[in-house]
Amino acid sequence: GYLAYRGIAGDRSFSELCEWTNEKITSGKALNLRVSMVINKPKEEVYSAWRNLSNLPIFMEHLKSVTEEDEIYSNWEMKIPGGLGKLRWKAEIVKERLGEMIAWQSIEGSEVRNAGKVGSRDALGGEGTMVDVVLTYHAPMGKAGEKVAQLFNPLFKKMITQDIKNFKNFVEIGNYRAAAATVFPE
């Protein structure tokens, strides 16, 4: 037993080994999602609809609320698929090019660490807009949560793709429900 412990711990004390193990378990790598879609509206109109963060829960069915504190900070609440609860975080806009791109990240201490970027560029000869969405998140509970999240990543991608279809219909015709049924019912 002692030799096995020394083989794993090396020169670390028991408390150092526990701290090191906990650090390895709780730090996981980021998971990424990318979705692109053409929306048949001018870039400025598409950007403006997304930039108004309070619009997001209208067509993103997994979002319960987004409350803007000011031009930089916002508070988010998300429903976990399958009715497993809610996650909350505070986000800040870290980069913005008016009419083209907005990037954000969660603030230290949020229940879920995430970041993202939504870019808009001309498509269809300037009559439409290509929207590129990139989301990065760290699953709660470190590596253990990461393994579980990897199993759900296809569901999350499907959910985000549906959200962007809903956004497309929200901007194009004012009716996001025309995109299709929800990805996961409550």
trRosetta pair geometry for C-beta under 8 A, 3 or more apart (Angstrom, degrees):
i j d omega theta_ij theta_ji phi_ij phi_ji
1 4 5.8 -56 -150 35 30 111
1 5 6.4 32 152 -20 65 106
2 5 5.6 -53 -150 35 32 114
2 6 6.4 30 153 -16 66 106
3 6 5.7 -52 -145 39 33 110
3 7 6.3 39 152 -25 64 105
4 7 5.5 -52 -149 32 31 116
4 8 6.6 20 155 -10 64 106
5 8 6.1 -65 -152 42 29 102
5 9 5.6 1 164 2 70 121
6 9 6.1 -61 -120 53 26 95
6 10 7.3 85 -178 -87 56 15
8 17 7.2 72 119 -146 98 130
9 12 4.6 -123 -177 62 85 94
9 13 7.8 -108 -179 87 131 3
9 14 7.4 -42 -120 -91 150 46
9 16 7.8 102 -161 83 101 96
9 17 4.5 -50 -118 -86 101 134
12 16 3.9 -138 -165 98 96 118
12 17 4.6 131 115 -61 127 77
12 20 6.3 -58 -135 -4 163 143
13 16 4.6 94 49 9 75 104
13 17 6.9 -135 94 -7 38 88
14 17 5.6 -53 -149 35 30 114
14 18 6.5 32 152 -20 64 103
15 18 5.6 -49 -148 34 34 113
15 19 6.4 34 153 -17 65 105
16 19 5.7 -54 -147 39 32 111
16 20 6.1 33 153 -20 66 108
17 20 5.7 -54 -143 38 30 112
17 21 6.1 30 157 -19 65 108
18 21 5.8 -55 -144 37 28 111
18 22 6.2 28 156 -18 63 108
19 22 5.9 -56 -147 37 28 111
19 23 6.3 32 153 -23 63 107
20 23 5.6 -54 -150 34 29 115
20 24 6.5 27 153 -17 64 106
21 24 5.8 -56 -150 37 32 110
21 25 6.3 28 153 -18 66 108
22 25 5.7 -56 -145 38 31 110
22 26 6.0 14 163 -8 67 113
23 26 6.4 -65 -139 44 23 98
23 27 6.1 3 169 -6 63 115
24 27 6.6 -63 -133 42 21 96
24 143 7.2 -10 145 -12 63 141
25 142 5.3 92 134 102 56 149
25 143 5.5 -109 -158 34 42 110
25 144 6.5 14 -175 -21 93 100
26 141 7.3 -99 -124 -176 69 33
26 142 3.5 -141 -147 -62 29 142
26 143 7.3 -72 -52 2 7 79
27 142 5.7 -8 -5 -136 17 107
27 143 7.2 18 75 -40 40 91
28 138 6.1 145 73 -158 94 91
28 139 6.2 -25 76 48 151 92
28 142 4.8 145 -24 -176 99 50
28 143 4.4 163 -86 -79 99 49
28 145 6.7 -138 0 67 156 85
28 146 3.5 -170 -170 -43 150 138
29 138 7.8 -144 130 -115 18 87
29 146 6.6 86 46 -142 63 149
30 136 4.8 11 174 -177 131 104
30 137 6.7 144 -155 71 82 21
30 138 5.5 -62 -101 -73 67 76
31 136 7.1 158 78 -153 42 55
31 137 5.8 -25 59 65 91 75
31 138 7.5 143 12 -98 80 30
31 139 6.6 48 -1 -35 127 96
31 146 7.0 170 -44 -144 110 82
31 149 5.6 -138 -20 129 159 126
31 150 6.8 -156 -105 -83 130 65
31 153 5.8 -132 -174 -101 133 119
32 134 7.0 -19 -164 -168 100 87
32 135 7.0 154 -155 85 51 53
32 136 5.1 -16 -100 -100 76 78
33 133 7.8 -15 113 117 92 96
33 134 7.4 160 85 -155 55 42
33 135 4.5 -4 57 58 101 100
33 136 7.8 -168 23 -72 67 38
33 153 7.3 -168 -77 -163 99 88
33 156 6.1 -114 -75 122 145 107
33 157 5.3 -167 -135 -96 110 76
33 160 5.4 109 147 25 144 162
34 132 7.4 -16 -164 -171 93 85
34 133 7.0 158 -153 86 45 61
34 134 5.3 -6 -103 -104 81 73
34 135 7.9 -168 -71 25 39 66
35 132 7.9 164 87 -154 45 42
35 133 4.7 -6 60 58 89 109
35 157 7.3 158 -66 -161 106 75
35 160 5.4 -168 -18 124 144 107
35 161 5.2 -168 -123 -90 135 67
35 164 5.1 -167 129 -12 136 154
36 130 6.3 3 -173 -178 105 95
36 131 6.7 170 -150 87 55 53
36 132 4.8 -10 -102 -104 95 69
36 133 7.2 -174 -77 21 45 69
37 130 7.6 168 87 -151 28 56
37 131 5.5 -13 61 57 77 98
37 164 5.0 148 8 146 142 123
37 165 7.1 -156 -126 -76 163 56
37 168 5.9 -87 135 -67 137 128
38 123 5.0 -121 -128 113 105 157
38 124 6.7 106 -170 -30 129 111
38 128 5.3 32 -180 150 100 136
38 129 7.1 154 -154 80 57 39
38 130 5.5 -33 -95 -95 70 65
38 131 7.7 163 -99 14 19 76
39 46 5.2 128 81 -107 140 130
39 128 6.2 170 84 -166 42 88
39 129 5.0 -17 60 62 94 93
39 130 8.0 165 17 -92 73 17
39 131 5.8 38 -8 -15 115 117
39 167 7.5 -65 -92 118 138 90
39 168 4.9 -149 -107 -125 93 80
39 171 5.6 24 -177 78 136 139
39 172 6.4 -145 -168 -54 85 101
40 124 7.0 9 -117 26 70 168
40 127 7.1 -7 -158 133 71 89
40 128 4.8 -45 -112 -105 44 105
40 168 8.0 65 14 -169 76 95
40 172 5.4 56 58 -115 93 118
41 45 4.6 -96 155 86 117 128
41 46 5.3 146 85 -56 107 90
41 128 6.8 55 29 -128 29 54
41 129 6.2 -32 75 8 65 112
41 171 5.2 -119 15 148 151 112
41 172 6.0 -147 -37 -90 109 63
42 45 4.9 87 65 10 82 106
42 46 7.1 -156 96 -6 40 90
42 126 7.3 9 -120 166 85 70
42 127 7.2 -62 -76 -151 70 30
42 128 7.9 -90 -80 -99 31 13
42 129 6.7 73 164 -46 18 110
43 46 5.8 -60 -147 39 30 110
43 47 6.1 29 158 -19 68 109
43 99 6.0 67 128 177 105 90
43 100 7.4 12 169 -91 127 55
43 120 4.9 137 -153 144 90 118
43 121 6.9 -13 -110 -151 129 10
43 122 5.7 -66 -45 -76 128 64
43 126 8.0 -65 -12 -150 104 62
43 129 4.5 141 -91 -103 60 117
44 47 5.8 -54 -143 38 28 111
44 48 6.1 30 157 -22 63 109
44 99 5.1 -28 -103 -128 72 107
45 48 5.8 -53 -145 35 27 113
45 49 6.6 29 155 -20 61 105
45 129 8.0 -159 62 -19 82 141
45 171 6.7 125 132 -166 99 109
46 49 6.0 -56 -153 33 29 110
46 50 6.7 19 154 -10 64 108
46 120 5.4 158 95 -128 119 137
46 129 4.3 -126 7 61 157 161
46 131 6.3 -136 168 -72 136 114
46 171 5.7 37 -109 -154 69 159
47 50 6.0 -65 -152 41 31 105
47 51 5.8 31 155 -26 70 113
47 98 7.5 105 145 178 146 49
47 99 4.9 163 46 -136 167 36
47 100 6.8 -1 -100 -21 144 19
47 102 7.7 136 -157 -20 90 108
47 120 4.9 -116 -69 17 94 158
47 129 7.9 -145 -34 -151 77 158
48 51 5.6 -53 -136 34 28 113
48 52 6.8 27 162 -17 61 101
49 52 6.5 -58 -158 32 27 105
49 55 6.0 -124 -179 123 68 171
49 167 7.4 140 122 -167 124 92
49 170 6.8 152 178 115 138 107
49 171 4.9 -155 26 -97 172 101
50 55 7.4 -116 -113 72 22 129
50 56 7.7 55 -150 -79 58 90
50 102 6.9 -173 118 29 113 134
50 118 5.6 -129 167 117 153 156
50 120 7.8 -180 24 -51 141 124
50 131 7.8 151 -54 -135 147 130
50 167 7.2 33 -86 -159 92 134
51 102 6.1 157 -101 -51 81 151
52 55 4.6 71 96 -13 99 113
53 56 5.6 -23 -169 -7 55 118
53 66 4.7 -116 151 136 98 133
53 68 5.3 129 57 -66 121 108
53 74 5.3 -62 123 -115 165 160
54 57 7.5 -42 -173 24 46 98
54 66 5.9 -156 -99 85 40 93
54 67 7.4 45 -96 -108 93 36
54 68 6.2 -82 -45 -7 95 107
55 58 5.4 -53 -172 19 57 123
55 59 7.3 5 154 11 84 100
55 170 7.4 130 173 158 114 145
56 59 7.1 -86 -160 50 34 79
56 60 5.0 -11 171 17 79 127
56 63 5.6 2 127 66 99 168
56 66 5.0 39 54 7 120 148
57 60 6.1 -69 -106 61 30 88
57 63 4.2 -122 -99 107 76 107
57 64 6.5 -21 -129 121 131 13
57 65 5.7 -17 -58 -102 157 30
57 66 5.8 -176 -28 5 101 89
58 170 6.5 112 109 -126 115 139
58 176 6.5 141 133 -2 86 147
59 163 6.5 113 128 -160 85 67
59 166 3.8 166 -176 133 99 111
59 167 5.1 142 112 -74 149 56
59 169 7.6 166 -131 65 129 88
59 170 4.5 -81 -65 -46 144 142
59 176 3.9 -153 -113 -123 99 157
60 63 4.4 45 100 8 110 115
60 163 4.4 30 -114 -140 78 121
60 166 6.9 171 -70 76 41 138
60 167 7.6 18 -57 -58 83 99
61 159 8.0 -117 61 -161 96 93
61 162 7.6 -36 21 117 116 119
61 163 7.1 -141 15 -92 73 85
61 166 7.2 160 -26 -56 93 169
61 182 5.2 -144 147 -129 173 107
61 183 7.1 166 63 23 130 89
62 78 5.6 17 142 -161 91 92
62 79 5.4 -135 -161 57 59 85
62 81 7.0 -37 -117 -65 119 77
62 159 5.9 39 -32 176 138 130
62 163 7.3 -63 19 -73 99 125
62 183 7.9 -27 -49 53 106 121
62 184 7.8 50 -85 47 98 109
63 66 6.2 -10 178 -35 135 99
63 76 6.9 -69 -139 -162 106 94
63 77 7.2 105 -166 80 66 55
63 78 5.6 -47 -106 -105 54 71
63 79 7.5 -151 -84 10 6 82
64 77 4.3 -52 63 106 111 103
64 78 6.5 -175 5 -104 87 14
64 79 5.5 110 -51 -40 100 89
64 86 6.5 -20 -5 -129 146 123
65 75 7.7 4 112 105 101 88
65 76 7.4 177 93 -150 59 38
65 77 4.8 26 47 41 86 110
66 74 5.7 13 -178 168 90 127
66 75 7.3 165 -154 82 45 48
66 76 5.3 -2 -107 -105 79 74
66 77 7.8 -154 -68 25 45 66
67 74 6.4 164 82 -161 43 75
67 75 4.7 -8 57 56 98 98
68 71 7.8 34 -178 -83 120 23
68 73 7.6 126 -162 92 57 51
68 74 4.8 -36 -104 -103 55 98
69 72 7.9 -41 73 70 98 68
69 73 4.3 -20 50 93 123 102
69 74 6.3 -159 6 -89 79 37
69 75 6.9 81 -41 -17 100 92
70 73 5.7 42 42 39 86 86
71 93 7.3 -71 143 35 66 138
72 92 5.4 4 161 -153 91 84
72 93 5.2 -124 -141 39 54 92
73 90 6.5 -3 -166 -180 99 103
73 91 7.2 158 -149 84 51 47
73 92 5.4 -23 -93 -99 68 77
73 93 8.0 -118 -56 6 31 77
73 107 7.7 19 -131 -49 102 136
74 90 7.2 167 86 -156 40 60
74 91 5.3 -16 62 60 89 93
74 92 7.9 164 21 -86 70 33
75 88 7.1 -2 -177 -170 91 100
75 89 7.7 179 -152 95 54 36
75 90 5.4 -29 -101 -103 68 75
75 91 7.9 171 -89 18 21 74
76 88 6.7 163 87 -152 59 53
76 89 5.3 -9 58 62 105 78
76 90 7.4 171 16 -94 79 24
76 91 6.0 38 -13 -8 121 114
77 86 5.8 0 -174 -179 94 123
77 87 7.4 165 -153 84 49 44
77 88 5.0 -14 -101 -101 75 84
78 86 6.4 152 77 -159 46 70
78 87 4.8 -13 59 58 102 91
78 88 7.6 -177 19 -78 72 37
78 112 7.8 -36 38 27 135 145
79 83 7.5 -23 -180 -101 107 43
79 86 5.9 -41 -103 -102 46 78
79 186 7.3 -47 174 -103 155 104
80 83 7.5 13 80 129 80 4
80 84 4.2 -71 104 67 126 94
80 85 5.0 23 21 62 130 65
80 86 6.5 -143 -10 -84 88 23
80 87 6.3 93 -62 -18 96 96
81 84 7.0 16 77 13 46 108
81 152 7.2 170 49 -159 138 129
81 155 6.3 -122 53 144 180 134
81 159 7.0 -114 -74 -75 126 149
81 183 7.8 -60 -115 109 118 107
81 184 4.7 78 -144 46 95 172
82 184 6.6 -65 -52 -178 52 141
83 186 6.0 100 -76 -160 103 65
87 111 4.9 -159 -159 101 81 129
87 112 4.9 27 176 -16 139 124
87 140 7.5 -154 -115 -35 125 132
88 110 7.3 -132 113 -156 59 80
88 111 5.4 82 57 8 60 128
89 106 4.5 -43 173 -134 134 121
89 107 7.2 161 177 36 84 75
89 110 3.4 46 -135 -163 93 127
89 111 5.7 -120 -67 39 82 76
89 112 5.5 -88 -52 53 134 76
89 113 8.0 162 -126 -85 143 26
89 114 6.8 121 84 27 171 105
90 106 6.7 104 72 -159 47 72
90 107 4.3 -24 89 28 100 124
90 109 7.8 9 33 80 112 94
90 110 5.7 -146 32 -86 64 106
91 104 4.8 37 170 167 121 125
91 105 6.6 171 -149 90 82 24
91 106 5.3 -55 -94 -98 74 50
91 107 6.6 -155 -96 -18 20 83
91 110 7.7 44 -65 -88 62 155
91 114 7.7 -44 -97 77 114 95
92 104 6.4 170 85 -152 34 82
92 105 6.4 -17 57 61 80 72
92 107 5.9 84 -17 -69 103 95
93 96 5.6 15 165 -45 125 117
93 102 6.2 -53 -139 -168 114 96
93 103 7.1 110 -161 77 66 47
93 104 5.1 -50 -100 -93 50 88
94 103 5.4 -59 64 105 89 96
94 104 6.2 140 5 -121 85 29
94 105 5.5 25 -24 7 134 102
94 115 7.9 -20 16 -142 138 109
95 101 7.1 -15 120 119 99 109
95 102 7.5 164 93 -155 62 34
95 103 4.2 15 54 45 97 116
95 117 7.8 -8 69 -113 112 106
96 101 6.9 -173 -144 97 39 66
96 102 5.0 10 -113 -113 88 71
96 103 7.2 -149 -67 26 54 68
97 100 4.2 -29 101 62 109 117
97 101 4.7 37 40 43 100 92
99 120 7.0 -104 160 75 50 127
100 119 6.6 -11 161 -152 69 73
100 120 5.7 -142 -144 60 32 84
100 121 7.2 40 -144 -78 83 65
101 117 6.4 -3 -168 -173 102 100
101 118 7.0 172 -146 88 55 50
101 119 4.5 -8 -102 -109 96 74
101 120 6.9 -158 -66 21 52 70
102 117 7.2 174 89 -148 44 57
102 118 5.5 1 55 53 88 92
103 115 7.3 17 180 178 89 95
103 116 6.9 -164 -145 100 60 43
103 117 4.2 -13 -102 -101 89 90
103 118 8.0 -175 -77 22 49 55
104 115 6.6 -169 97 -148 53 60
104 116 5.9 0 55 55 86 79
104 117 7.8 171 18 -79 60 49
105 114 7.2 -174 -149 100 54 47
105 115 4.0 -11 -104 -103 83 97
105 116 7.9 162 -82 15 50 54
106 110 4.1 -90 171 34 123 160
106 112 6.7 -173 -70 95 169 61
106 113 5.4 -153 60 -137 130 43
106 114 5.0 77 -22 44 118 68
106 115 7.0 -109 4 -64 73 61
107 110 5.7 115 62 -40 63 108
110 113 6.4 134 71 -82 108 50
110 114 7.8 -86 106 19 145 81
111 140 6.6 -21 165 -88 75 128
112 137 6.1 -3 165 -161 110 115
112 138 7.2 175 -171 69 66 68
112 139 7.7 -29 -137 -137 98 26
112 140 5.8 -73 -95 -52 78 94
113 137 6.7 145 91 -158 58 60
113 138 4.1 9 66 38 110 114
114 135 6.8 -14 -169 -171 112 90
114 136 6.5 158 -157 89 61 55
114 137 4.0 -15 -103 -103 94 87
114 138 7.3 -145 -70 19 54 66
115 135 7.7 161 87 -155 45 48
115 136 4.9 -7 60 61 87 104
115 137 7.8 179 22 -77 54 51
116 133 7.1 -5 -174 -172 115 79
116 134 6.0 171 -152 92 67 59
116 135 4.4 -12 -102 -106 114 63
116 136 6.6 -179 -76 20 59 68
117 132 7.8 -3 110 108 93 91
117 133 7.6 171 88 -150 52 40
117 134 4.9 6 51 53 91 103
118 131 6.6 -13 -170 -168 94 96
118 132 7.2 159 -155 81 44 52
118 133 5.3 -6 -106 -104 80 75
118 134 8.0 -166 -74 26 40 64
119 131 7.3 155 80 -156 51 47
119 132 4.4 -7 57 57 102 103
120 129 5.1 -14 -163 -174 98 123
120 130 7.3 149 -155 76 46 51
120 131 5.8 -14 -100 -101 73 70
120 132 7.9 -162 -69 22 30 74
121 129 6.9 140 68 -158 30 71
121 130 5.1 -19 64 57 86 100
121 132 7.6 19 8 -4 103 109
122 125 7.9 -61 164 132 110 11
122 126 4.9 -19 -155 -98 125 57
122 128 7.7 103 -170 78 53 52
122 129 6.7 -56 -112 -107 30 60
122 130 7.5 14 89 12 19 89
123 128 4.4 -52 85 94 92 97
123 129 5.8 124 23 -138 99 7
123 130 4.2 110 -49 -36 129 87
124 127 4.6 -77 114 63 108 89
124 128 3.4 60 27 20 129 112
125 128 8.0 63 44 21 58 83
131 164 6.7 -176 97 -154 129 113
131 167 7.6 -105 101 107 171 134
131 168 8.0 -150 25 -79 138 86
133 160 6.8 -160 110 170 139 117
133 164 6.1 -141 2 -85 144 128
135 160 6.5 -138 12 -115 142 152
137 149 7.7 -137 98 -165 108 150
138 146 7.5 -43 -163 -84 64 98
139 142 7.7 -47 86 61 85 6
139 145 3.7 -169 129 132 108 101
139 146 4.7 172 39 -80 125 47
139 148 6.7 164 179 65 152 88
139 149 3.6 -140 -82 -27 138 143
140 145 4.9 -156 84 -134 48 163
141 144 5.0 -65 139 74 110 100
141 145 3.3 128 63 -41 91 114
141 148 7.8 28 71 26 129 127
142 145 5.9 107 50 25 34 100
142 146 6.7 -53 144 -13 38 103
143 146 5.1 -48 -142 32 34 120
143 147 6.6 39 158 -22 64 97
144 147 6.1 -51 -157 28 31 109
144 148 6.9 25 148 -11 62 105
145 148 5.6 -57 -151 40 38 110
145 149 5.9 39 151 -22 71 108
146 149 5.5 -54 -142 39 30 112
146 150 6.4 39 154 -28 63 100
147 150 5.8 -46 -151 25 30 115
147 151 7.3 33 149 -18 58 99
148 151 5.8 -54 -165 29 37 113
148 152 6.8 17 147 -3 68 110
149 152 5.6 -67 -148 49 39 102
149 153 6.3 67 149 -57 70 85
149 156 7.8 11 -169 -22 84 145
150 153 5.5 -19 -147 -13 35 120
152 155 4.8 -54 -168 42 70 117
152 156 5.8 74 133 -26 86 99
153 156 5.4 -52 -142 37 35 113
153 157 6.2 39 156 -22 67 102
154 157 5.6 -50 -146 35 32 112
154 158 6.4 34 153 -19 64 105
155 158 5.6 -54 -149 38 32 112
155 159 6.1 35 150 -22 65 107
155 183 7.4 129 -172 161 78 124
155 184 7.6 41 -174 -51 116 125
156 159 5.4 -53 -145 36 32 115
156 160 6.3 29 156 -16 66 105
157 160 5.9 -54 -145 39 30 107
157 161 6.2 33 153 -20 64 107
158 161 5.7 -53 -146 37 29 113
158 162 6.4 31 153 -19 63 105
158 183 5.7 144 122 -138 98 128
159 162 5.8 -54 -151 36 29 111
159 163 6.5 33 148 -22 63 104
159 183 4.5 -158 -102 76 70 168
159 184 7.1 -24 -97 -1 113 104
160 163 5.3 -48 -148 33 36 117
160 164 6.5 34 153 -18 66 101
161 164 5.8 -54 -150 36 32 108
161 165 6.5 34 149 -18 64 103
162 165 5.5 -51 -148 36 36 113
162 166 6.3 40 150 -21 66 103
162 179 6.7 130 -165 129 69 132
162 180 6.6 -96 -136 64 100 112
162 182 7.4 98 156 -152 150 39
162 183 4.8 -167 18 -52 160 111
163 166 5.4 -52 -150 36 32 115
163 167 6.3 37 148 -22 64 103
164 167 5.2 -44 -145 33 36 117
164 168 6.4 47 149 -26 63 98
165 168 5.5 -46 -151 29 33 117
165 169 6.7 26 153 -10 63 104
165 179 3.9 127 131 -157 101 129
165 180 6.6 12 117 13 146 103
166 169 6.0 -60 -152 42 32 106
166 170 6.1 39 148 -26 66 107
166 176 4.0 42 -172 -173 84 109
166 177 7.6 26 -130 -69 95 30
166 179 4.7 -106 -79 11 53 153
167 170 5.3 -51 -144 34 32 118
167 171 6.3 24 159 -12 66 106
167 176 7.0 17 -65 -119 24 113
168 171 6.3 -63 -151 41 24 103
168 172 5.9 8 160 -7 65 118
168 179 6.9 111 59 -96 97 116
169 172 5.8 -57 -125 47 30 103
169 173 5.6 -36 -166 43 68 101
169 175 5.8 -62 157 86 107 59
169 176 4.9 131 85 -122 105 38
169 177 7.5 -126 116 40 146 28
169 178 4.6 -175 -153 60 144 100
169 179 4.7 -138 -5 -53 138 89
170 174 6.8 29 -162 -128 42 23
170 175 7.4 -146 -95 61 43 14
170 176 4.1 5 -64 -71 91 99
173 178 6.4 -4 73 26 138 153
175 178 4.8 71 108 -18 106 110
176 179 6.1 -23 177 -5 60 114
182 185 5.8 118 79 -79 128 58
